[in-house]
Amino acid sequence: MDTVAEFRALLGVDVIDSASTAPHLLPQVPTVLQTLLGAGMDVVGISRDDAVDTQYTGDGWLYAFPTALLGRVVDLGHALDAIVAEHNKWNKLELRLRLAVEVGPLPDGPGFHPSNITRARLLEAPAFKVLARRCIAARPDGSMSTAMIVSDAVYQPVFRSDYTKVARRTDYAALTVTNKEFAAQAWVAVPGFDARTLATMIAEDQAPSPAPAKKKDKPARSGDTVKTVVNGTVKNSIVAGIIKGNVTTNEGGA
C-alpha cells in the first residue's frame, strides 16, 4: 500500500488572450512574466527556492510550494495586480493574468496527478475565463490586471484563520465550475471588483437563456378569406367561406 504523497500548494498562472499579443512582442512574454511573478513573490515573502516544482507552459507557469506557504500563495494573486498594472502603464507589452490555486497530494516525478488536473481545470474553466473577460471589458482604461480562482479546499482553511495579509474572505464570490468531467465549487476574486459585483456578473453569465416566444396566431382581418370545413348536415345555419363535405340545408325546420 502506497503512502500519501506530500500535500502541496499548487499555483497556476496563465496569460489572458496570449494569442492576441503582437508577434514581435511574443519573445518577451516568458522573461517579462517571470520578472513580474518574481516581484510578486518578493512582496508576499515567497522565495524562488521555496518552489518544489516549476514548469513553464508556453504562456504561463505552474508552481508547487510547501503547504505552509498556502496563505502567501493566495496573497500572491492579489499582490501581483498592482505590479502588473504598473508594468502595463509603461510598457508596450501588456499582460493580464489568470491565477488558480489548489492544494493536494503531489507525488514526486511525472504523471497524471489528480491535484494537478484539478488546478488545470480551475485555471481553464470557461466560466472563469468569461468572468475575467467581463472584468477587462468593464475597465476600458486597462486597469484590470489579474483574476484569481481558488478551490474550496484552499478557501476554507486559508480564511478560517489569519493566514493571509493581502487577500480577504470578503474579496471572493462563489463560482460553480464545470470543465470537461470536472465539476466543483470554487471561489473567485478580481482586484478592483467587490464580491457583490462579481456575484452579479456570475449570476448573469450562468442564467439560463430565455425560451423563444411562441408564435401567436394572427387575428383575422377584414377581407381575409376564412375557410370552413364541414362534414355532415347543417341545419338553419349560415356558413361563409368554402364548404367541403356532404351538406344539407333545411330552411323549413326539422
N, C-alpha and C positions, 0 to 999 in steps of 0.2 A: 504494500500500500504506500503510495507516494505521500510525502508531507506537503502541507500547504506552502506555496511559494510566498516570499515576502510581499506584503502589500506595498504598493507604490502610489504616489500622487502622479497622475498621468495628465500631461498638458499637450494639447494640440493647437497649433497656430496656422492659420491659412489666410492668404491674401485674397481679399474680396475682388472678384472680377479681374483676376490677374491677366486673363486673356485679352483684355481691352487695353493693356499697357502698350504704349508705343514700342515698336520693335527695337529701336535704337536705345531704349531705356531698359529693356529686359535684362541685359547682362548685369545691371546694377542691383537688381532685386535681392539676390542672395546676401550680398555684402551689407546692403542697407538694412535689410530685415534683421540680420544677425546683430548689427550695431544697435538697432532700436531695442531688440529683446535684451541685449546685454545691459543697456542703460536702465531698462525697467527692472531687471533683476537686481541691479545695484541699489535702486530706490527701496525695494522691499526686503533687501537683506538676503538674497539668494546668490551663492557663489556658482560660477560656471562649473566648478569642480564638484558641486553637490549633485549634479545630474549623473544618474547611474546608467542612463541610456539616452542617446541623442541621434536623431535621424533627420536628414534633410529630404523633403518630399518633392522638390521641384518648384513648389510655390508656397512652401511653409516649412514648419519644423515640428517634430514630435519629441517630447522630453518625458523622462521618468525621474522622479525625485523621491527621496525618503518620505514616508507619510507624515513625519514630524513637521515637514515644511508645507503641509496641505494648505494651511491658512495663508501663508505667504504666496503660494501659487495662485490662489484665488485673488489675493490683493494685486498680483501682477497684471491681471487683465484691466483693472481699474487704473493702476499707476501708468500703464502704457498709453492711456488715452491722451494725456497731456503731452507726453513725449512724441507720440506720432503726430499729433496736431501741430506741434512746434516744427517738426520736420517738414510737414506738408506746407507750412506757411512760407518756407524759404527755399524749397527745392522743387524742381520740375517733376521729379518722380514722386507722385503722391501715392501713399499706401493707406489702405483701410483694412482692418484685421478682424477676423472671427477667431475666437478662442473657445476651447472646450476643456473642461476639467472632469476627470473621472478618478475614482480610487478603487483599487482591487489588486488581487494577486498577479504578479508578473514573473513568470519563470525566467531563468537565465537562458539565453540562446534564442535563435529564431523560431518562429512557429505562429500558428493562428491562436492567439491567446484571447479569451473572452473579454478581458478588460480593455485590451487594445481595440477590439472590434467595437465595443460599446463607445469608446472615445471617438472612433471614426464615425459611427452612426450619429452621435450627437453633433459633431462638427459639421457633417454634411447633411443634416436633417433639412428637408425642404422648407418646413415651417420656420426654422431658424434663419435660413437664407432669405426668405421672404421678409421676415421682420427686419433683418439688417438692412435690406434694400429700402424698405419703407422709411427707416430712420435716416438713411442717407438722403432720400428724396425730401424728407421733412426739413432738412438743413441744407438749403441750396448754397449757403455760404461755405460748405465743405467742412463744417466743424465737427461732424460725426466721424470718429476715428476708430473706435473699437466696439465690438459686441461680444458678450460673454455668455456661455451656456454651461451650466454645471448639472451633474446628475443629482438625484435626490440623495444618493449615498454620500455625496460631498456636502450638499446644502445642510442636511440635518445636523451632522456633528460639528461642522465649522461654525454655524451660527447658534448652536446650543450653548456655546461658551465664548470666551473672549479670545478667539484665535486670529482675528483679522484686525488690521489697523486702518485700512482704506475702505474695503468693501463693507457694506451693511446689509443686514437681512432685508431692510425695507427698500433696498435698491432692486430687488428681484421680483419678477412676476412669474407665475406658473405657466408652463408651456407643455402641452401634451405632444410628445414627439413620436412620429411614425416614420420609419425609414427602412424600406425593404421588410425583412422579417422582424425588425426591432420595433418595439412599442414601449414607451415608459413615460413617467412623469419627470420633467426636468424644470429648471429654473433659469431665467434669462435676465440679464442686466445690460443696459446700454447707457454709459455715462452721458449725462445731459438730458436723459429722459427718466421721469419718475415712474415708479412701478404701476401707478394707476393708468398713465398714458400708454405704457407698454401693454397692460392688460386689455385696454380698449382696442388697440391695434390687433392684438391676438384674437380677440373675440370677433372682430370684423373679418379677419382673414379666414377664420375657421367656421364662420356662419354658413349654413347650407344655402346654396343658390335658390332663389325663389322659383317655384314651379311656373312654367309658362301659362299665361292666362288662357282659359278655354275660349274658343271662338264662339261668340254668341250668334244665334240666328237673327238675321235682319228682319224687322217687321215689314210686312207687305206695304208697298206704296201704291198710291192711286195710279192706275194704268197698268200695274203689273198683272200678268196672267196667272190665275190661280187654277191649278189642275186638281180636280176632284175625282177620285176613283171610287166607283160604286159597284158593288156586286150584290145583286138581289133586287127586290122590289121597292120602289119609292112611292109612297102614297101621300097625296096632298102636300107636296114639298116643291120648293123651287131650288134648283141646283144650278149654279153658274159655273161655267168653265167646260172642261172636257169630261164626258161621262163614258166610262168603259164598263161593259158587263151587260147583263140582262136587266133592263129597266122597264117597269110598267108603271104608268101614272094613272091614277084613278081619281078623277076630279069629282066624281059623284059620291064619294064616301065609300064606306065598307060595304 
